[in-house]
Amino acid sequence: MITTLSVGPIGVNVHIVDLGGGRAVVVDPGAEPERIVAALGGRTAVCIALTHGHLDHTAGLPGLLAALGRVPVAIHSADARYLGTRGEETNLRVFLDLGSRSFFDRYWSPLPEADVLLEDGDSLPGTRIRVLHTPGHTAGSACFYVEEDAALLAGDTLFRGGLGRTDNFDSSEEDILDSIRRRILVLPPDTTVYPGHGETTTVAAERPYFL
């Protein structure tokens, strides 16, 4: 079972994947950590996984860790620079490029280093959720495939009827289209896609836009 919360001023989707046995994974804690904790409902978070490093998907991380204690934070290795000692410089560069310095100033606080650097084909720590490296929105963008639930947590790679923006310093329209076609649209057509913003969709519904 996957629970989704829309948080923050631009409606980032935080996904909570129930693993059974009182365990869960939190994906993309962009804001409002108190709501995320409430939605966990006492379940133990075995991992906080980030589909990419942009601040709108990570700004709730410090508050969430303060509430939950020691939980491993996982991100693809190519996006590790968005966290830790390089996080401020990297995120500021993104939001200056987008003309959104005010968002950065309002929501930035120091982010922890990643505990786990993901690579394509890995599983999220403590789970069978598979990592698909899908560069394009950022160099280290990744989707998380929950095969037993026929679900894909797509971050900002694929939306309902659209795709993530590619006007940042480490993004590429060519790469994101290749990622969508080769990594996502080859999944079973009834796979539910949970994007980083907006409503869910399915692989079958998105195929006509890209194939």
Contacts in CASP RR format, 6 or more apart in sequence:
PFRMAT RR
TARGET T0000
AUTHOR 0000-0000-0000
METHOD contacts of the structure
MODEL  1
MITTLSVGPIGVNVHIVDLGGGRAVVVDPGAEPERIVAALGGRTAVCIAL
THGHLDHTAGLPGLLAALGRVPVAIHSADARYLGTRGEETNLRVFLDLGS
RSFFDRYWSPLPEADVLLEDGDSLPGTRIRVLHTPGHTAGSACFYVEEDA
ALLAGDTLFRGGLGRTDNFDSSEEDILDSIRRRILVLPPDTTVYPGHGET
TTVAAERPYFL
1 17 0 8 1.000
1 18 0 8 1.000
1 149 0 8 1.000
2 15 0 8 1.000
2 16 0 8 1.000
2 17 0 8 1.000
2 18 0 8 1.000
2 146 0 8 1.000
2 149 0 8 1.000
2 151 0 8 1.000
2 153 0 8 1.000
2 194 0 8 1.000
3 15 0 8 1.000
3 16 0 8 1.000
3 18 0 8 1.000
3 39 0 8 1.000
4 13 0 8 1.000
4 14 0 8 1.000
4 15 0 8 1.000
4 16 0 8 1.000
4 194 0 8 1.000
4 200 0 8 1.000
5 13 0 8 1.000
5 14 0 8 1.000
5 16 0 8 1.000
5 32 0 8 1.000
5 35 0 8 1.000
5 36 0 8 1.000
5 39 0 8 1.000
6 12 0 8 1.000
6 13 0 8 1.000
6 14 0 8 1.000
6 198 0 8 1.000
7 13 0 8 1.000
7 14 0 8 1.000
7 29 0 8 1.000
7 30 0 8 1.000
7 31 0 8 1.000
7 32 0 8 1.000
7 35 0 8 1.000
7 36 0 8 1.000
8 30 0 8 1.000
8 31 0 8 1.000
8 32 0 8 1.000
8 56 0 8 1.000
9 31 0 8 1.000
9 103 0 8 1.000
10 56 0 8 1.000
10 197 0 8 1.000
11 197 0 8 1.000
11 198 0 8 1.000
12 28 0 8 1.000
12 30 0 8 1.000
12 31 0 8 1.000
12 56 0 8 1.000
12 57 0 8 1.000
12 196 0 8 1.000
12 197 0 8 1.000
13 28 0 8 1.000
13 155 0 8 1.000
13 194 0 8 1.000
13 195 0 8 1.000
13 196 0 8 1.000
13 197 0 8 1.000
13 198 0 8 1.000
14 26 0 8 1.000
14 27 0 8 1.000
14 28 0 8 1.000
14 29 0 8 1.000
14 30 0 8 1.000
14 36 0 8 1.000
14 39 0 8 1.000
15 26 0 8 1.000
15 27 0 8 1.000
15 28 0 8 1.000
15 153 0 8 1.000
15 194 0 8 1.000
16 24 0 8 1.000
16 25 0 8 1.000
16 26 0 8 1.000
16 27 0 8 1.000
16 36 0 8 1.000
16 39 0 8 1.000
16 40 0 8 1.000
17 24 0 8 1.000
17 25 0 8 1.000
17 27 0 8 1.000
17 127 0 8 1.000
17 129 0 8 1.000
17 146 0 8 1.000
17 149 0 8 1.000
17 153 0 8 1.000
18 24 0 8 1.000
18 43 0 8 1.000
19 25 0 8 1.000
19 46 0 8 1.000
19 127 0 8 1.000
22 42 0 8 1.000
22 43 0 8 1.000
22 44 0 8 1.000
23 43 0 8 1.000
23 44 0 8 1.000
23 45 0 8 1.000
23 46 0 8 1.000
24 40 0 8 1.000
24 43 0 8 1.000
24 44 0 8 1.000
24 45 0 8 1.000
24 46 0 8 1.000
25 45 0 8 1.000
25 46 0 8 1.000
25 47 0 8 1.000
25 48 0 8 1.000
25 49 0 8 1.000
25 124 0 8 1.000
25 127 0 8 1.000
25 129 0 8 1.000
26 36 0 8 1.000
26 40 0 8 1.000
26 45 0 8 1.000
26 47 0 8 1.000
26 48 0 8 1.000
26 49 0 8 1.000
26 64 0 8 1.000
26 71 0 8 1.000
27 48 0 8 1.000
27 49 0 8 1.000
27 50 0 8 1.000
27 51 0 8 1.000
27 144 0 8 1.000
27 153 0 8 1.000
28 49 0 8 1.000
28 50 0 8 1.000
28 51 0 8 1.000
28 57 0 8 1.000
28 58 0 8 1.000
28 155 0 8 1.000
28 196 0 8 1.000
29 36 0 8 1.000
29 48 0 8 1.000
29 57 0 8 1.000
29 58 0 8 1.000
29 60 0 8 1.000
29 61 0 8 1.000
29 64 0 8 1.000
30 56 0 8 1.000
30 57 0 8 1.000
30 58 0 8 1.000
30 59 0 8 1.000
30 60 0 8 1.000
30 61 0 8 1.000
31 56 0 8 1.000
31 59 0 8 1.000
31 60 0 8 1.000
31 107 0 8 1.000
32 60 0 8 1.000
33 60 0 8 1.000
33 61 0 8 1.000
33 63 0 8 1.000
33 64 0 8 1.000
33 66 0 8 1.000
33 67 0 8 1.000
34 67 0 8 1.000
36 60 0 8 1.000
36 64 0 8 1.000
37 64 0 8 1.000
37 67 0 8 1.000
37 68 0 8 1.000
40 68 0 8 1.000
45 68 0 8 1.000
45 71 0 8 1.000
46 71 0 8 1.000
46 72 0 8 1.000
46 125 0 8 1.000
46 126 0 8 1.000
46 127 0 8 1.000
47 71 0 8 1.000
47 72 0 8 1.000
47 73 0 8 1.000
47 74 0 8 1.000
47 116 0 8 1.000
47 124 0 8 1.000
47 125 0 8 1.000
47 126 0 8 1.000
47 127 0 8 1.000
48 61 0 8 1.000
48 64 0 8 1.000
48 65 0 8 1.000
48 71 0 8 1.000
48 72 0 8 1.000
48 73 0 8 1.000
48 74 0 8 1.000
49 73 0 8 1.000
49 74 0 8 1.000
49 75 0 8 1.000
49 118 0 8 1.000
49 124 0 8 1.000
49 129 0 8 1.000
49 144 0 8 1.000
50 57 0 8 1.000
50 58 0 8 1.000
50 73 0 8 1.000
50 74 0 8 1.000
50 75 0 8 1.000
50 79 0 8 1.000
51 57 0 8 1.000
51 141 0 8 1.000
51 142 0 8 1.000
51 143 0 8 1.000
51 144 0 8 1.000
51 153 0 8 1.000
51 154 0 8 1.000
51 155 0 8 1.000
51 156 0 8 1.000
51 157 0 8 1.000
51 196 0 8 1.000
52 75 0 8 1.000
52 76 0 8 1.000
52 79 0 8 1.000
52 82 0 8 1.000
52 137 0 8 1.000
52 138 0 8 1.000
52 140 0 8 1.000
52 141 0 8 1.000
52 142 0 8 1.000
52 155 0 8 1.000
52 156 0 8 1.000
53 75 0 8 1.000
53 79 0 8 1.000
53 82 0 8 1.000
53 83 0 8 1.000
53 91 0 8 1.000
53 138 0 8 1.000
53 140 0 8 1.000
54 82 0 8 1.000
54 91 0 8 1.000
54 94 0 8 1.000
54 138 0 8 1.000
54 156 0 8 1.000
55 82 0 8 1.000
55 91 0 8 1.000
55 94 0 8 1.000
55 95 0 8 1.000
55 103 0 8 1.000
55 104 0 8 1.000
55 107 0 8 1.000
55 108 0 8 1.000
56 103 0 8 1.000
56 107 0 8 1.000
57 155 0 8 1.000
57 156 0 8 1.000
57 196 0 8 1.000
58 82 0 8 1.000
58 83 0 8 1.000
58 111 0 8 1.000
59 107 0 8 1.000
59 108 0 8 1.000
59 109 0 8 1.000
61 73 0 8 1.000
61 111 0 8 1.000
61 112 0 8 1.000
62 109 0 8 1.000
62 110 0 8 1.000
62 111 0 8 1.000
62 112 0 8 1.000
64 71 0 8 1.000
65 71 0 8 1.000
65 73 0 8 1.000
65 112 0 8 1.000
72 115 0 8 1.000
72 116 0 8 1.000
72 125 0 8 1.000
73 83 0 8 1.000
73 112 0 8 1.000
73 113 0 8 1.000
73 114 0 8 1.000
73 115 0 8 1.000
73 116 0 8 1.000
74 114 0 8 1.000
74 115 0 8 1.000
74 116 0 8 1.000
74 117 0 8 1.000
74 118 0 8 1.000
74 124 0 8 1.000
74 125 0 8 1.000
75 82 0 8 1.000
75 83 0 8 1.000
75 114 0 8 1.000
75 116 0 8 1.000
75 117 0 8 1.000
75 118 0 8 1.000
75 140 0 8 1.000
75 142 0 8 1.000
76 117 0 8 1.000
76 118 0 8 1.000
76 119 0 8 1.000
76 131 0 8 1.000
76 133 0 8 1.000
76 140 0 8 1.000
76 141 0 8 1.000
76 142 0 8 1.000
77 117 0 8 1.000
77 118 0 8 1.000
77 119 0 8 1.000
77 140 0 8 1.000
78 133 0 8 1.000
78 135 0 8 1.000
78 138 0 8 1.000
78 139 0 8 1.000
78 140 0 8 1.000
79 138 0 8 1.000
79 139 0 8 1.000
79 140 0 8 1.000
79 141 0 8 1.000
80 86 0 8 1.000
80 113 0 8 1.000
80 114 0 8 1.000
80 117 0 8 1.000
81 87 0 8 1.000
81 90 0 8 1.000
82 90 0 8 1.000
82 91 0 8 1.000
82 111 0 8 1.000
82 138 0 8 1.000
83 111 0 8 1.000
83 112 0 8 1.000
83 113 0 8 1.000
83 114 0 8 1.000
84 110 0 8 1.000
84 111 0 8 1.000
84 112 0 8 1.000
84 113 0 8 1.000
84 114 0 8 1.000
85 113 0 8 1.000
87 111 0 8 1.000
88 108 0 8 1.000
88 110 0 8 1.000
91 104 0 8 1.000
91 108 0 8 1.000
92 101 0 8 1.000
92 104 0 8 1.000
92 108 0 8 1.000
93 169 0 8 1.000
94 168 0 8 1.000
94 169 0 8 1.000
95 101 0 8 1.000
95 103 0 8 1.000
95 104 0 8 1.000
96 104 0 8 1.000
97 167 0 8 1.000
97 168 0 8 1.000
97 169 0 8 1.000
98 167 0 8 1.000
98 168 0 8 1.000
116 125 0 8 1.000
118 124 0 8 1.000
118 131 0 8 1.000
118 142 0 8 1.000
119 131 0 8 1.000
119 133 0 8 1.000
120 131 0 8 1.000
120 132 0 8 1.000
120 133 0 8 1.000
120 142 0 8 1.000
121 130 0 8 1.000
121 131 0 8 1.000
121 132 0 8 1.000
121 133 0 8 1.000
122 130 0 8 1.000
122 131 0 8 1.000
123 129 0 8 1.000
123 130 0 8 1.000
123 131 0 8 1.000
124 131 0 8 1.000
124 144 0 8 1.000
128 147 0 8 1.000
128 148 0 8 1.000
129 144 0 8 1.000
129 145 0 8 1.000
129 146 0 8 1.000
130 144 0 8 1.000
130 145 0 8 1.000
130 147 0 8 1.000
131 142 0 8 1.000
131 143 0 8 1.000
131 144 0 8 1.000
131 145 0 8 1.000
132 142 0 8 1.000
132 143 0 8 1.000
132 144 0 8 1.000
132 145 0 8 1.000
132 152 0 8 1.000
132 183 0 8 1.000
132 184 0 8 1.000
133 140 0 8 1.000
133 141 0 8 1.000
133 142 0 8 1.000
133 179 0 8 1.000
133 183 0 8 1.000
134 141 0 8 1.000
134 142 0 8 1.000
134 143 0 8 1.000
134 154 0 8 1.000
134 157 0 8 1.000
134 176 0 8 1.000
134 179 0 8 1.000
134 180 0 8 1.000
134 183 0 8 1.000
134 184 0 8 1.000
135 141 0 8 1.000
135 172 0 8 1.000
135 175 0 8 1.000
135 176 0 8 1.000
135 179 0 8 1.000
136 157 0 8 1.000
136 166 0 8 1.000
136 171 0 8 1.000
136 172 0 8 1.000
136 173 0 8 1.000
136 175 0 8 1.000
136 176 0 8 1.000
136 179 0 8 1.000
137 155 0 8 1.000
137 156 0 8 1.000
137 157 0 8 1.000
137 163 0 8 1.000
137 164 0 8 1.000
137 165 0 8 1.000
137 166 0 8 1.000
137 168 0 8 1.000
137 171 0 8 1.000
137 176 0 8 1.000
138 168 0 8 1.000
138 170 0 8 1.000
138 171 0 8 1.000
139 170 0 8 1.000
139 171 0 8 1.000
140 170 0 8 1.000
141 155 0 8 1.000
141 156 0 8 1.000
141 157 0 8 1.000
141 176 0 8 1.000
141 179 0 8 1.000
143 152 0 8 1.000
143 153 0 8 1.000
143 154 0 8 1.000
143 155 0 8 1.000
143 157 0 8 1.000
143 158 0 8 1.000
143 183 0 8 1.000
143 184 0 8 1.000
144 152 0 8 1.000
144 153 0 8 1.000
145 151 0 8 1.000
145 152 0 8 1.000
145 153 0 8 1.000
145 187 0 8 1.000
146 152 0 8 1.000
146 153 0 8 1.000
149 192 0 8 1.000
150 188 0 8 1.000
150 190 0 8 1.000
150 191 0 8 1.000
150 192 0 8 1.000
151 191 0 8 1.000
151 192 0 8 1.000
151 193 0 8 1.000
151 194 0 8 1.000
152 184 0 8 1.000
152 187 0 8 1.000
152 191 0 8 1.000
152 192 0 8 1.000
152 193 0 8 1.000
152 194 0 8 1.000
152 203 0 8 1.000
153 194 0 8 1.000
154 184 0 8 1.000
154 193 0 8 1.000
154 194 0 8 1.000
154 195 0 8 1.000
154 196 0 8 1.000
155 194 0 8 1.000
155 195 0 8 1.000
155 196 0 8 1.000
156 164 0 8 1.000
156 165 0 8 1.000
156 195 0 8 1.000
156 196 0 8 1.000
156 197 0 8 1.000
157 163 0 8 1.000
157 164 0 8 1.000
157 176 0 8 1.000
157 179 0 8 1.000
157 180 0 8 1.000
157 184 0 8 1.000
158 164 0 8 1.000
158 180 0 8 1.000
158 184 0 8 1.000
158 193 0 8 1.000
158 195 0 8 1.000
158 201 0 8 1.000
158 206 0 8 1.000
159 195 0 8 1.000
159 196 0 8 1.000
159 197 0 8 1.000
159 198 0 8 1.000
159 201 0 8 1.000
160 193 0 8 1.000
160 195 0 8 1.000
160 198 0 8 1.000
160 199 0 8 1.000
160 200 0 8 1.000
160 201 0 8 1.000
160 205 0 8 1.000
160 206 0 8 1.000
161 201 0 8 1.000
161 205 0 8 1.000
161 206 0 8 1.000
161 209 0 8 1.000
162 206 0 8 1.000
162 209 0 8 1.000
163 176 0 8 1.000
163 177 0 8 1.000
163 180 0 8 1.000
164 176 0 8 1.000
165 171 0 8 1.000
166 172 0 8 1.000
166 173 0 8 1.000
166 175 0 8 1.000
166 176 0 8 1.000
177 210 0 8 1.000
180 206 0 8 1.000
180 210 0 8 1.000
181 210 0 8 1.000
181 211 0 8 1.000
184 193 0 8 1.000
184 203 0 8 1.000
184 206 0 8 1.000
185 203 0 8 1.000
185 206 0 8 1.000
185 207 0 8 1.000
185 210 0 8 1.000
185 211 0 8 1.000
187 203 0 8 1.000
188 203 0 8 1.000
189 202 0 8 1.000
189 203 0 8 1.000
189 204 0 8 1.000
189 207 0 8 1.000
190 202 0 8 1.000
190 203 0 8 1.000
190 204 0 8 1.000
191 202 0 8 1.000
191 203 0 8 1.000
192 200 0 8 1.000
192 201 0 8 1.000
192 202 0 8 1.000
193 200 0 8 1.000
193 201 0 8 1.000
193 202 0 8 1.000
193 203 0 8 1.000
193 206 0 8 1.000
194 200 0 8 1.000
195 201 0 8 1.000
END
